[in-house]
Amino acid sequence: MAETAIAPVPEPRQRTSRKPLLSVDGLVKSYPLHRRGLFRQKVTGEIRAVNDISFSLDEGETLSIVGESGCGKTTAARSILHLVPPSSGAIRLGDTDVRATFSRDRRPEVLALRRQMQYVFQDPYLSLNPRWSVRQILSEPLRVHGLVPPAQWDGAVEALLERVGLPAEHADRYPHEFSGGQRQRIGIARALAVEPRLLICDEPVSSLDVSVRAQILNLLAELQEELKLSYLYISHDLSSVRFLSNRIAVMYLGNLVEIGEVDEIFAQPRHHYTAALISAIPVPDPARQKPRDAISGEIPSVVKRPSGCVFHTRCPAALPICSRQVPPLAAPDGAHAFACHNPR
C-alpha cells in the first residue's frame, strides 16, 4: 500500500463532553537505589520518575503529556495502565478503581479493565511478534478476551485491517513485509480489537518518516470521531500535539508544571519551561524565524533532585524563593494551571 503525505492543518478541537473518564490523583512511581554489600544489597535512596501528578481526562478528549526525554511521560502512562505498578496514588477509570482491581488479581476483573484501556507502542516493529502473521497478531486479543467466536475471527481481523486503512488480503503477511507506517496501523488495529474506551498512545509517530506521520495522525483523529475514543497522547513533538489535542500537560523531571487548553497554552504559556518548548518548534520558512527562549544548563540528576522548584536551576526568571519552596500547581485564572512563583 503506497503511503503519501497529507499535511495536517491544526484546527481547534472541541471536547464532546465534560464527563471524566480517567482520573489520576497523586500518582508516584519511584525506583529504589541499591548499593551492593558483602552479603546483601542495601537501599541507599530512590529515583522518583513520577512525582505526585494529578489530572483528569474527559470522554472523547485528547490529553497530551509533553516534555523532554526522561521527564517521566512514558512511566506515568505505563503506571496508569499498570504495566509498571505505581508506588502510590489513585487511578480511576470511570467508576473503577484501577489499582484496587489489579491488586486483587482476579482474572475476569483484570481482563475487563484491560479491554477498556489499550496501549499503542512507540516502535511499531518491536511491539509486533515477527514470527506471527497479521492474522495471528490481531486474532490473539479476540482469543484472550473471548469477544468473538473462533469461526468469526477471520472476518473480524479483515474488518480491523480495513478500519485502519489496510487491505484485507494483508492478513497473511508478516510484520517485516510492511513499512513503518503500515506496521503502526497494525498496532492500532490490535489495540482496537477489544473495543477500548481509552487509548494510550506513546509517541506513535516518532519513529516514522515525516512523510507518513500525518497519515497516522489523521487516522487517529478519524478513529476518535468514529468510535468516540479518548486519547492519552505521549509526545515531545509539539506540532503533532497541537493537531491532535484538546489539552496539554507539561512534565519536567517527573513533575507536572503546566496544564491547560491547547490553544491557550500555545498562545500564552505561563511556565518558562513550556515557553521554551514551544519556541523550539521548527519554522519551515527562513524568513519567519523567531527568537528562542533559551534554557541554560543540563537536566538535573533524578537521584539528587533540586530543592524547591525543580526547574529553578535552568530557569531564566528564577527568584530566591524558587530554590526554597515548591510552587503549587494552581489555576488562578480558570482551567489553565501552572506551577511557578514568577510566571510569564
C-alpha positions in Angstrom: 0.0 0.0 0.0 1.5 3.3 -1.1 1.7 6.0 1.6 1.5 9.7 0.7 1.9 12.6 3.0 -1.2 14.6 4.0 -0.2 17.8 5.7 -2.2 18.2 8.9 -3.7 21.6 9.4 -4.2 22.5 13.1 -7.8 23.2 13.9 -9.5 23.9 17.3 -10.6 20.5 18.7 -13.7 20.7 20.8 -14.4 18.3 23.7 -17.5 16.3 23.2 -18.4 16.1 26.9 -17.2 17.1 30.3 -17.6 13.7 31.9 -14.3 12.4 33.3 -13.3 9.0 32.0 -9.8 8.8 33.6 -8.8 10.4 36.9 -5.3 10.4 38.3 -4.6 11.8 41.8 -1.2 12.0 43.4 0.5 9.4 41.1 4.0 8.5 42.2 6.4 6.0 40.7 9.8 5.5 42.3 12.6 3.0 41.9 14.9 2.1 44.8 18.7 2.7 44.5 20.8 -0.2 45.7 24.4 -0.5 46.9 25.8 -3.9 46.7 27.3 -5.1 50.1 29.3 -8.1 51.0 26.2 -10.3 51.7 23.2 -8.3 50.5 22.1 -5.1 48.7 21.3 -2.0 50.7 18.8 0.6 49.7 20.5 4.0 49.6 17.9 6.1 48.1 15.3 6.3 45.3 14.7 7.6 41.8 11.3 9.3 41.6 10.4 9.0 38.0 6.9 10.4 38.5 6.4 12.8 41.4 2.8 13.3 42.7 1.0 14.2 39.5 -2.8 14.7 39.2 -5.0 15.2 36.1 -8.2 14.0 34.5 -9.3 13.0 31.0 -12.8 13.5 29.7 -14.7 11.2 27.5 -14.0 11.9 23.8 -11.0 14.1 24.8 -7.3 14.0 23.9 -4.9 15.0 26.6 -1.2 15.2 25.6 1.6 14.8 28.0 4.8 16.5 26.7 8.3 17.2 27.9 11.9 16.3 27.2 13.1 12.7 27.1 13.4 11.3 30.6 10.8 13.6 32.2 8.5 10.7 33.1 5.9 10.8 30.4 6.1 7.1 29.5 6.5 6.0 33.1 3.3 7.8 34.0 1.4 6.3 31.1 2.6 2.8 31.9 1.8 3.2 35.6 -1.8 4.2 34.7 -2.1 1.0 32.6 -0.3 -0.9 35.4 2.4 -2.2 33.0 4.6 -0.9 35.8 2.9 -0.9 39.3 2.7 2.7 40.6 4.2 3.4 44.1 1.3 5.4 45.3 -1.7 7.5 44.2 -5.2 6.9 43.0 -6.2 6.0 39.4 -9.8 5.6 38.4 -11.3 4.7 35.0 -14.9 5.7 35.2 -16.2 4.1 38.4 -13.4 1.5 38.5 -10.5 1.8 41.0 -7.6 0.7 38.7 -5.1 0.0 41.5 -7.5 -2.0 43.6 -8.6 -4.1 40.6 -5.0 -5.1 39.8 -4.1 -5.7 43.4 -7.0 -8.2 43.8 -5.6 -10.0 40.7 -8.9 -11.6 39.7 -8.5 -12.5 36.1 -12.1 -11.7 34.9 -11.9 -8.2 36.5 -8.4 -7.6 35.2 -9.3 -8.6 31.6 -12.5 -6.4 31.8 -10.3 -3.5 32.7 -7.7 -4.2 30.1 -10.3 -4.2 27.5 -11.2 -0.6 28.3 -7.6 0.7 28.3 -5.2 -0.2 25.5 -1.6 0.9 24.6 -0.2 1.9 21.2 3.6 1.5 21.5 6.3 3.8 20.1 8.1 1.3 18.0 5.7 -0.5 15.6 8.2 -3.2 14.8 9.4 -4.3 18.2 5.8 -4.3 19.5 4.8 -6.9 16.9 5.7 -10.6 17.1 7.9 -11.2 14.0 7.0 -14.9 13.9 3.3 -14.3 13.7 1.3 -13.2 10.7 -1.0 -10.2 11.0 -3.9 -12.6 11.2 -2.4 -14.3 14.3 -1.5 -10.9 15.8 -5.0 -9.5 15.5 -6.8 -12.7 16.5 -4.9 -13.1 19.7 -6.7 -10.4 21.7 -10.0 -11.9 20.4 -9.0 -15.3 21.7 -7.7 -14.0 25.1 -10.8 -11.8 25.8 -13.3 -14.2 24.2 -15.2 -11.4 22.5 -15.7 -13.2 19.1 -16.3 -16.9 18.4 -13.4 -18.6 16.6 -15.4 -19.1 13.5 -15.7 -15.3 13.2 -12.0 -14.4 13.8 -11.1 -14.1 10.1 -13.9 -11.7 9.4 -13.1 -9.6 12.5 -9.4 -9.4 11.5 -10.2 -8.3 8.0 -12.6 -5.7 9.3 -9.9 -4.3 11.7 -7.5 -4.0 8.8 -9.9 -2.2 6.6 -10.8 0.1 9.6 -7.1 1.3 9.8 -6.7 1.6 6.0 -5.0 -1.7 5.1 -6.4 -4.2 2.5 -7.9 -7.4 4.0 -5.5 -9.6 1.9 -2.6 -8.3 4.0 -3.8 -10.5 6.9 -1.4 -13.4 5.9 1.7 -11.2 5.7 4.3 -10.8 8.4 5.5 -7.6 10.1 8.8 -7.4 8.2 6.8 -7.2 4.9 5.3 -3.8 5.9 6.6 -0.2 6.0 6.8 1.6 9.4 3.6 3.4 8.9 1.7 0.2 7.9 3.1 -1.6 11.0 1.9 1.2 13.2 -1.6 0.8 11.6 -1.4 -2.9 12.6 -0.5 -1.9 16.1 -3.5 0.5 16.3 -5.8 -2.3 14.9 -4.6 -4.7 17.6 -5.5 -2.0 20.2 -8.9 -1.6 18.7 -9.7 -5.3 18.6 -11.1 -5.3 22.1 -13.2 -2.1 21.6 -11.5 0.1 24.2 -12.7 3.4 25.6 -9.2 4.8 26.2 -6.1 4.6 24.0 -2.7 5.5 25.5 -0.5 6.4 22.5 3.2 6.5 23.4 4.9 8.6 20.8 3.1 6.6 18.0 4.7 8.7 15.1 8.2 9.5 16.5 9.9 6.5 14.8 8.1 7.1 11.4 9.2 9.1 8.4 8.0 12.7 8.3 6.0 11.8 5.1 3.8 9.3 6.8 3.3 10.9 10.3 0.4 13.0 9.1 -1.4 9.9 7.8 -1.2 8.2 11.2 -2.3 11.4 13.0 -5.3 11.8 10.6 -6.2 8.1 11.2 -6.2 8.6 15.0 -8.4 11.7 14.6 -10.8 9.8 12.3 -11.0 6.8 14.7 -11.6 9.1 17.7 -14.5 10.7 15.9 -15.9 7.4 14.6 -15.5 5.3 17.8 -15.8 8.1 20.4 -12.4 7.2 21.9 -10.4 9.1 24.5 -6.6 9.5 24.0 -3.8 10.0 26.4 -1.1 11.0 23.9 2.5 11.0 24.8 4.9 13.0 22.7 7.7 15.6 22.5 6.6 16.6 19.0 4.5 19.7 19.8 3.4 20.0 16.2 1.5 16.7 16.3 0.3 17.5 19.8 -1.3 20.8 18.6 -3.0 19.0 15.7 -4.5 16.1 17.8 -5.0 17.5 21.3 -7.7 19.3 23.3 -5.5 19.9 26.4 -1.8 19.7 27.1 0.0 18.6 30.3 3.7 19.6 30.5 6.1 17.5 32.6 9.6 18.3 33.8 11.7 15.9 35.9 8.7 13.9 37.0 6.6 16.9 37.9 3.6 18.4 36.2 4.4 22.0 35.7 1.5 23.3 33.5 -1.8 22.0 32.1 -4.5 23.7 30.1 -6.4 24.0 26.8 -4.1 23.6 23.8 -4.9 26.9 22.1 -4.4 28.8 25.4 -1.1 27.2 26.2 0.3 27.8 22.7 -0.9 31.4 22.7 0.2 32.3 26.3 2.4 29.7 28.1 2.7 30.7 31.7 5.6 28.5 32.8 9.0 29.3 31.4 9.8 25.7 30.5 6.6 25.4 28.4 7.5 28.6 26.6 11.0 27.2 25.8 9.4 24.0 24.4 7.1 26.0 22.2 9.8 28.4 21.0 11.8 25.3 19.8 9.2 24.2 17.3 10.9 24.5 13.9 9.5 27.1 11.4 9.9 25.9 7.8 10.1 29.4 6.4 13.5 31.0 7.0 12.0 34.5 6.6 9.7 33.9 9.6 12.3 32.6 12.1 11.5 33.6 15.6 13.8 34.0 18.6 14.0 31.1 21.0 13.6 31.1 24.8 16.9 29.6 25.6 17.3 27.2 28.6 20.8 27.1 30.1 22.4 24.1 31.8 21.7 20.4 31.8 18.7 18.5 33.2 19.4 17.8 36.9 20.0 14.3 38.2 16.9 12.4 39.2 18.9 11.0 42.1 19.7 14.4 43.6 16.6 16.5 42.7 16.9 20.3 43.2 15.2 21.7 46.2 12.2 23.9 45.7 11.1 24.3 42.1 12.8 21.5 40.1 13.2 23.9 37.2 14.9 26.7 39.0 18.5 25.6 38.1 17.7 26.3 34.4 15.0 29.0 34.6 15.9 32.5 33.3 13.4 34.1 35.7 14.2 32.2 38.9 13.7 34.1 42.2 15.3 33.3 45.5 12.1 31.7 46.7 12.3 29.2 43.8 15.2 27.3 45.4 13.4 27.1 48.7 9.7 26.5 48.1 7.9 24.1 45.8 5.3 26.1 43.8 1.8 24.6 43.8 0.1 23.6 40.6 -2.8 26.2 40.7 -5.1 27.8 38.2 -5.6 31.4 39.4 -7.5 32.5 36.2 -9.6 29.4 35.5 -8.7 26.0 33.9 -5.1 26.9 32.9 -3.0 25.7 35.8 0.8 26.2 36.2 3.4 25.7 39.0 5.6 28.8 39.0 6.5 31.5 41.5 7.3 34.0 38.8 5.1 33.2 35.8 5.3 34.8 32.4 
